[in-house]
């Protein structure tokens, strides 16, 4: 694989999938399985293209597995959606254990802030420009969930520049 193609994947795939997941969760309250699948395939391609050794690949897979177990426990309790669980695990695959704690801390803080903002939004009357928008009406309902994928994606984008994927850019 050429350096230019590897750099394009490094620069575009992960951030694009995060942006897509966040916007999809905001507008539809769902995150497609294709997002997690694209992240997994992208990781495999990048790991092979950059010569990541098998121990590092297994470590990254271990980080994803740990997050998947906890995230699906949260899903089973109704605390997060299934798409959120899969997104968090696929993100952990890219970040590995080295950046996992920072990612989870940011996701927790941003998720708490997002929840407070949405709860405040729900207490106010829906602004008239949003009244005809299905996504805004759904988000405004008190019985609707929180699109936590926004916080997961934002946290990932905050951490990603510190990863070896981006630190190696241009080398």
Secondary structure, 3 states (H helix, E strand, C coil): CCHHHHHHHHHHHHHHHHHHHHHHHHHHCCCCHHHHHHHHHHHHHHHHHCCCCHHHHHHHHHHHHHHHHHHHHHHHCCCCCHHHHHHHHHHHHHHHHHHHHHHHHHHHHHHHHHHHHHHHHHHCCCCHHHCCCHHHHHHHCCCCCCCCHHHHHHHHHHHHCCCHHHHCCCC
